[in-house]
Structure formats: structure tokens, C-alpha cells
Amino acid sequence: MSTPHTELRNNPYKVAIASMVGTAIEFYDYYIYAAAVVLVFNTQFFPKTDESAAMLLSLSTLALAFFARPIGSALFGHFGDKIGRKKTLVASLLTMGLSTVAIGLLPNYEQIGLFAPLLLCVCRVGQGLGLGGEWGGAALVATENAPEGKRAWFGTFPQLGAPIGLFMANGVFFLISSLIGHEELVNWGWRIPFVLSLILVMVGLWMRLTLHESHVYREAQQEGKTKSAPVKEVMVKHYKPIIQGTFIMAATYVLFYIMTAFVQVYSKSPVKSSEFGHPMGLGIPANTFTGFLLWGAVVFGVFVSLSGIYADKMGRRRFLLIISSAILVFGLAMPAFLTNGSPMSVMMFLVVGMALMGMTFGPMAALLPELFPTEVRYSGASLAYNFSAIVGASIATILAMKLNEHYGMLGVGIYLALNCVMTIIALWTTHETKDADLIKVK
């Protein structure tokens, strides 16, 4: 005989698809910004007198979102653990969506001067707040509603939002550039992907509003386990898994932003050498690299899905230790792909890197939430995920550019390898969570 409790259980496949669609929209918003930073924002929002300075200033705005994301984690995590996952996910999607549409409507530097980059920074912070609250909630609704023994695989559905969003973001820039040309893309066409986000946000909101609250959260609520100040609770009593989770994700972030931002700048820059004699560009057309990223996004998505299957069979810890070691080796092999590289070698670098990226990123939606009890799970998983963005991604692109300038591609590879060492140490200090009961996690 069914009870009200069981009747309100979500269909796990419906939840998985809804979480995937939501994160895909959020990551689309996030990645169109990253693409625009490299392709157009240096000319649209900063003075054109010094091209190198304009590019560095444009890239530096990427970091704003990484520092805003932990604030979003704390804000949305507080409400996600206090009033539920569903309402909080709706709010995070709106925050991200409205910030993204606003970017597409901003006047540029020629029109309003310094107010243009200032407003851009405000909107970028809004994106960071939205994504800071999005990931934890999406991961939780997918894993808390997953069938027994399949948490890692169901957790890959919100993770698929990243490659889908990456594909959509680069696909729309590739299409617009092909239709109107690179010059018109830089002048006005870049605004189209940002404004189109409004339609995607409406779709995501509709899907999320049809879901019920997860039964795992409702049980904790009925038993009086919810906290009035979950962020304070998790920071005081569960700081160790926050630190572990932060460094478990470090190599993931560094690898991703080296591939999608640093290598993009390096590839499309003119063929020249730094004063230290290291190559600073390959002269590959921007649209050619965008095409490479589209293929890379497909590889990324395939290996995200595969990772969930193996993380459920082997265990999250063992699987990620193997993949992190492989990324370390890949980092040290970076000069073979990129120093004086050809378009084909750059493509191969992206394909191999995206495969490794998918395998390390996929299990995170299961592993990080499994480190925390239900009453602080949203806050804890979100904070760990987004603190790692500061450690692993906020300065990855700029630092990689400076390392390449002074030490060549080997310096960038060693930087990635050192982050892998931190990830391996963090994984080594955790316990296996594959068979953990989410309701009973202490």
C-alpha cells in the first residue's frame, strides 16, 4: 500500500534529465562568457591601445566568478539545506540567467567608457553567484533520488551539463561566426548567445518546477535534522571533508581551464616567441579552434557517462586515484602536443585531455555529496566544489600564460602535475563512499 511519502517520490530518470537540462543551461551561460572573453571582450570592454593588456584584463574578469561562487554556495546552500533543494535551484537558475542576458545588453567601452567593464564585472559576479548555488543542488537531486548502487551513474547527468553547455556555447559562436564573419561577430554578433539564454532559462524553470522535493531531504526534515544555520554547522563540524573535496577537484579545474582558455589563447595568438625564447602562439584561426572544442565537448560528454559506470563498480576513490595519476602523466607530456604544435597535435591534445577530464569530472556529483550528512549536504558539497574553483581555476589561465612565457610548455605541464599531486593526496585521505547510506551519513 502506498503512502503519501512514497507517492511523492520523483522518478529518478525524470530528475536526472531535469538536473542535466538545468546544469547545461547554467554551463552554457558560463561558457559563452569564457568564449567571449577570449574572442571579443578585450576589444569591446577595454581600451584598444595595448592589445596584450586588454587581453589580460579581459581574462582577469573570468576570476571574478570563481571568487563569487563560494559566496553563492553559502547563500544558496543555506536555503537549500533549510527550505529544500527545489526552490533554491529555481532561484540559482534565475540569478545566472538574468545576469547572462544583461551581459548581452551592455553598452561597450566606446559608448560609456570605464562603466562598461565595471558593469561587466557586476554581471560576471552574478553568474558566479548563480553557478555557486546551482551545482550542489543539481548534484543532490540527482544522487538523492538515484536507485541503490547507481548513485555515481545518476550523478553523471548533472555533470553532463558541462560538456553539453560547452558544446552549445562554442557551437553558437561557431555558427554565428560562419554566418556573419568574425568581424561582425566581434562588433555585435557576440550579443546573440547571451540574449538567447533567456529562452533556455524558461525551459529550465519549467522542468524544475515540475519536480518534488527529494525524499532524502524530506525524511531529514520530518526527523527534525534540518539546521537553522547549515553553513555555520558545516564549516565548524565538517571542515575536513570541505578541505578534502576542495583539493579532490583541484586537478579537474586546472586541466579544464588549461584546455579551454589557455590553449585557446596560445593557439590563436600569432606565431612568435617570448623574450625567453619560448613559443607564444601557433597562429591557428579562432574558428578552427572553436571547431576543435566542439569535438572535445563530445568526447568530454561520452567519458563523463562512462565514468559513472566504473565509479559505481570500482568505487569513487580507487577510480579517481587512477585517473588523477593519468592526468599527472598527461601534464608532463604537454610539450609533446603543444610546443610548436600543429592544428592536428592541438586537436589530439584536446581529445585526450577531454577524455581524462570527463572521467575525473563525472564521479564528483556523487563523491562530494557523499562526504556530508543530509542536513548540511547542499552547503558542504557546494562549498567544496566552489572553493576548488578558486584553488584550481581562478588564476589557471593567466598563470599558465606566464609559465609558458618564462619556462615553456613544460612549466605549464608541471603546474598541472603539481595540482594532480594535491588531488591524489586529498583522495588518499578520504574513505570509500560507494556504499554509504545518504540518510545515515554522519
C-alpha positions in Angstrom: 0.0 0.0 0.0 1.4 3.4 -1.0 1.8 6.2 1.5 2.0 10.0 0.9 5.7 9.7 1.4 6.2 7.2 -1.4 3.7 8.8 -3.7 5.8 12.0 -3.7 9.0 10.2 -4.8 10.4 11.5 -8.0 11.0 9.3 -11.0 14.9 9.1 -10.9 15.1 9.4 -14.6 12.9 12.5 -14.7 15.1 14.0 -12.0 18.3 13.1 -13.9 17.1 14.7 -17.1 15.9 17.8 -15.3 19.2 18.2 -13.5 21.1 17.7 -16.7 19.0 20.3 -18.6 19.4 22.8 -15.7 23.1 22.5 -15.4 23.5 22.5 -19.2 21.8 25.9 -19.3 23.9 27.2 -16.4 27.1 26.0 -18.0 26.1 27.3 -21.4 25.7 30.7 -19.8 29.1 30.3 -18.1 31.0 29.1 -21.2 29.6 31.7 -23.6 31.3 34.2 -21.2 34.6 32.3 -21.4 34.4 32.2 -25.2 33.6 35.8 -25.4 36.4 36.8 -23.1 38.9 35.2 -25.5 37.2 36.3 -28.7 35.7 39.7 -28.2 35.6 41.2 -24.7 39.2 42.5 -24.9 38.1 44.8 -27.8 34.5 45.6 -26.6 35.0 46.4 -22.9 38.7 47.5 -22.6 40.9 50.2 -24.3 42.4 49.1 -27.6 45.7 50.9 -27.1 47.5 47.9 -25.7 46.3 44.5 -27.0 48.2 42.4 -24.5 47.0 44.4 -21.6 43.4 44.3 -22.9 43.6 40.5 -23.2 44.9 40.1 -19.7 42.2 42.5 -18.3 39.6 40.6 -20.2 40.9 37.2 -18.9 41.0 38.6 -15.3 37.2 39.1 -15.3 37.0 35.3 -15.5 38.4 35.1 -12.0 35.6 37.2 -10.5 33.0 34.4 -10.9 35.3 32.0 -9.2 35.6 34.2 -6.1 31.8 34.8 -6.2 31.0 31.1 -6.4 31.7 30.2 -2.8 29.5 33.2 -1.7 26.8 31.7 -3.9 27.5 28.3 -2.3 27.0 29.7 1.2 23.9 31.7 0.2 22.1 29.1 -1.8 23.5 26.3 0.3 21.9 27.9 3.4 18.5 27.9 1.8 18.9 24.6 0.1 19.6 22.9 3.4 17.0 24.9 5.3 14.0 25.1 2.9 14.8 22.5 0.3 16.6 21.8 -2.9 13.8 22.6 -5.4 13.1 26.2 -4.5 16.8 27.0 -4.2 17.6 25.5 -7.7 14.9 27.8 -9.2 16.5 30.8 -7.6 20.0 29.9 -8.7 18.9 29.4 -12.3 17.2 32.8 -12.4 20.3 34.5 -10.9 22.5 33.0 -13.6 20.1 33.6 -16.4 19.3 37.2 -15.7 23.0 38.0 -15.3 23.8 36.4 -18.6 21.0 38.2 -20.6 22.2 41.5 -19.0 25.7 41.0 -20.4 24.3 40.7 -23.9 22.6 44.1 -23.5 25.5 46.1 -22.0 26.9 49.1 -23.8 30.6 48.8 -24.7 33.7 50.8 -23.8 33.4 53.2 -26.7 29.9 54.1 -25.6 30.2 54.6 -21.8 33.9 54.3 -21.0 35.0 52.7 -17.7 31.4 52.0 -16.7 31.4 49.2 -19.4 34.0 46.9 -17.7 32.5 47.8 -14.3 29.0 46.6 -15.3 30.5 43.6 -17.0 32.2 42.7 -13.7 28.9 43.1 -11.8 27.2 40.7 -14.2 30.1 38.3 -14.0 29.8 38.2 -10.2 26.0 37.5 -10.7 27.0 34.5 -12.9 29.3 33.3 -10.2 26.7 33.5 -7.5 24.2 31.6 -9.7 26.6 28.7 -10.6 27.8 28.6 -7.0 24.3 27.7 -5.9 23.5 25.6 -8.9 25.9 22.7 -8.9 25.4 21.5 -5.4 21.6 21.4 -5.7 21.6 19.7 -9.1 24.1 17.0 -7.8 22.0 16.4 -4.8 18.6 16.0 -6.5 20.2 13.5 -8.9 22.1 11.4 -6.3 19.4 11.6 -3.5 16.8 10.3 -6.0 19.1 7.7 -7.5 18.4 3.9 -7.3 20.6 1.8 -5.0 24.1 1.2 -6.3 23.7 3.7 -9.2 24.4 7.0 -7.5 27.6 7.7 -9.4 26.0 7.0 -12.8 22.9 9.1 -12.0 25.3 11.7 -10.7 26.8 12.0 -14.1 23.6 13.5 -15.5 24.1 17.0 -13.9 27.8 16.6 -14.8 26.8 16.1 -18.5 25.5 19.7 -18.3 29.2 20.8 -18.6 30.0 19.2 -21.9 26.5 19.9 -23.3 26.9 23.6 -22.2 30.4 23.7 -23.7 29.1 22.3 -27.0 26.2 24.7 -27.2 28.3 27.7 -26.3 31.0 27.1 -28.8 28.5 25.8 -31.3 26.6 29.0 -31.3 29.7 31.1 -31.6 31.0 28.9 -34.4 27.6 29.2 -36.2 27.3 33.0 -35.8 30.9 33.5 -37.0 30.3 31.3 -40.0 27.2 33.2 -41.0 28.2 36.8 -40.4 32.0 36.6 -40.3 34.5 37.1 -37.4 34.4 40.9 -37.8 30.7 41.2 -37.3 30.8 38.7 -34.5 33.2 41.0 -32.7 31.1 44.1 -33.4 27.6 42.9 -32.4 27.1 39.2 -33.1 28.6 38.1 -29.8 25.4 39.5 -28.0 23.1 36.9 -29.6 24.2 33.9 -27.5 23.7 35.9 -24.3 20.2 37.1 -25.2 19.2 33.7 -26.4 19.9 32.4 -22.8 16.5 33.8 -21.8 14.7 31.1 -23.8 16.8 28.4 -22.3 16.2 29.7 -18.7 12.4 29.5 -19.3 12.8 25.8 -20.3 14.9 25.0 -17.3 12.5 26.7 -14.9 9.5 24.8 -16.3 11.3 21.5 -15.8 12.4 22.2 -12.3 9.0 23.4 -11.1 7.5 20.0 -12.0 9.8 18.2 -9.5 9.0 17.2 -5.9 11.5 17.7 -3.1 13.8 14.7 -2.6 12.7 12.0 -0.2 16.1 12.0 1.5 15.7 15.7 2.4 12.1 15.3 3.4 13.0 12.5 5.8 15.7 14.6 7.4 13.1 17.4 7.7 10.5 15.2 9.3 13.0 13.9 11.8 13.9 17.5 12.8 17.5 17.2 11.5 17.5 20.4 9.4 19.7 23.2 10.8 18.9 26.9 11.3 22.4 27.8 10.2 23.7 25.0 8.0 26.6 26.9 6.6 28.0 27.6 10.1 27.3 24.0 11.0 29.2 22.6 8.1 32.2 25.0 8.5 32.6 24.2 12.2 31.8 20.5 12.3 32.6 19.3 8.8 35.6 21.4 7.7 37.8 18.3 7.0 35.6 17.0 4.1 35.4 20.6 2.8 39.2 20.7 2.6 39.4 17.2 1.1 36.7 18.0 -1.5 38.4 21.3 -2.4 41.6 19.6 -3.4 40.0 16.5 -4.9 38.6 18.9 -7.5 41.8 20.9 -8.0 43.3 19.0 -10.9 39.9 18.8 -12.6 39.6 22.6 -12.8 43.2 23.2 -13.8 43.0 20.7 -16.6 39.8 22.2 -17.9 40.8 25.8 -18.0 44.2 25.0 -19.5 42.4 23.3 -22.4 39.5 25.7 -22.9 41.1 29.1 -22.1 45.0 28.9 -22.1 45.3 26.6 -25.1 42.7 28.7 -27.0 44.7 31.9 -26.4 48.0 30.2 -27.2 46.6 28.6 -30.4 45.1 31.7 -31.9 47.9 34.1 -31.0 50.4 35.0 -33.8 53.5 32.8 -34.2 56.1 34.4 -32.1 58.5 33.7 -29.2 58.8 35.3 -25.7 62.0 37.1 -24.7 63.0 33.8 -23.1 62.7 32.0 -26.5 59.5 30.0 -25.8 56.7 29.9 -28.4 53.8 32.2 -27.5 51.4 31.3 -30.3 50.5 28.9 -33.1 48.5 31.2 -35.4 45.5 28.8 -35.7 42.3 30.7 -36.8 39.9 31.2 -33.9 37.0 29.4 -35.6 39.2 26.4 -36.3 40.0 26.1 -32.5 36.3 26.5 -31.8 35.6 23.6 -34.1 38.2 21.6 -32.1 36.4 22.4 -28.9 33.1 21.1 -30.3 34.7 17.7 -30.9 36.3 17.9 -27.5 32.9 18.6 -25.9 31.5 15.4 -27.4 34.5 13.3 -26.1 34.0 15.0 -22.7 30.3 14.0 -22.5 31.0 10.4 -23.6 33.6 9.9 -20.9 31.5 11.6 -18.2 28.8 8.9 -18.8 31.4 6.1 -18.8 33.0 7.3 -15.6 29.8 6.9 -13.6 29.5 3.2 -14.6 33.1 2.5 -13.5 32.9 4.6 -10.3 29.9 2.6 -9.2 31.7 -0.7 -9.9 35.3 0.2 -8.7 34.4 2.8 -6.1 34.9 6.5 -6.4 38.2 6.7 -4.5 40.1 4.0 -6.4 38.8 5.1 -9.8 39.7 8.7 -9.3 43.2 7.8 -8.0 43.9 6.0 -11.3 42.5 8.9 -13.4 44.4 11.6 -11.4 47.6 9.7 -11.9 46.9 9.6 -15.7 46.3 13.3 -15.7 49.6 13.9 -14.0 51.4 11.9 -16.8 49.4 13.8 -19.4 50.5 17.1 -17.9 54.2 16.2 -18.2 53.6 15.1 -21.8 52.1 18.5 -22.7 55.2 19.8 -24.5 55.0 16.9 -27.0 51.5 18.1 -28.0 51.8 21.9 -27.9 55.3 23.2 -28.2 55.5 24.4 -31.9 52.3 22.3 -32.3 50.2 21.8 -35.4 46.4 22.0 -35.7 46.4 18.2 -35.6 48.5 18.0 -32.4 46.3 20.6 -30.7 43.2 18.6 -31.7 44.8 15.4 -30.2 45.7 17.3 -27.0 42.1 18.4 -26.6 40.7 14.9 -27.4 42.9 13.1 -24.8 42.5 15.9 -22.3 38.7 16.0 -22.6 38.6 12.2 -22.2 40.5 12.5 -18.9 38.5 15.5 -17.9 35.2 13.6 -18.4 36.5 10.6 -16.3 37.6 12.8 -13.4 34.6 15.2 -13.5 31.8 12.6 -13.8 32.0 11.0 -10.4 32.3 14.3 -8.5 28.5 14.8 -8.3 28.3 11.5 -6.3 31.5 11.7 -4.3 31.3 15.3 -2.9 27.7 15.0 -1.6 28.5 11.6 -0.1 31.1 13.3 2.2 28.4 15.2 4.1 25.2 14.4 6.1 21.8 15.4 4.6 21.2 18.4 6.8 24.4 20.2 5.6 24.9 18.3 2.3 23.9 21.2 -0.1 26.2 23.7 1.8 29.1 21.3 2.2 29.2 19.9 -1.3 28.7 23.3 -2.9 31.4 24.9 -0.8 34.0 22.2 -1.5 33.2 22.3 -5.3 33.5 26.1 -5.4 36.4 26.6 -3.1 38.2 24.3 -5.5 37.4 26.7 -8.3 39.5 29.4 -6.5 42.3 27.0 -5.9 42.3 25.3 -9.4 40.7 27.7 -11.9 40.6 31.3 -10.9 44.2 32.1 -12.0 44.9 29.0 -14.0 44.7 30.7 -17.4 46.8 33.8 -16.5 49.3 31.7 -14.6 49.7 29.2 -17.4 50.4 32.1 -19.8 53.1 33.4 -17.6 54.6 30.0 -17.0 54.7 29.4 -20.8 56.3 32.7 -21.4 59.1 32.0 -18.9 59.5 28.2 -18.8 57.8 27.0 -21.9 55.0 24.4 -22.1 56.9 22.1 -19.7 56.3 24.8 -17.0 52.6 24.6 -17.7 52.6 20.8 -17.6 54.4 20.8 -14.2 51.8 23.2 -12.9 49.1 20.7 -13.9 51.1 17.8 -12.4 51.5 19.5 -9.1 47.8 20.0 -8.8 47.3 16.3 -9.6 49.6 15.5 -6.6 47.4 17.6 -4.3 44.3 15.8 -5.7 45.9 12.4 -5.1 46.8 13.3 -1.5 43.3 14.5 -0.9 41.8 11.3 -2.3 44.2 9.2 -0.3 43.0 10.8 3.0 39.3 10.0 2.3 37.3 6.8 2.7 35.3 5.0 0.1 31.7 6.3 -0.1 30.3 3.9 -2.8 28.1 2.0 -0.3 27.3 4.9 2.1 23.6 5.3 3.1 22.9 9.0 2.3 20.3 9.2 5.1 22.7 7.8 7.7 25.9 9.8 6.7 27.2 11.5 9.9 
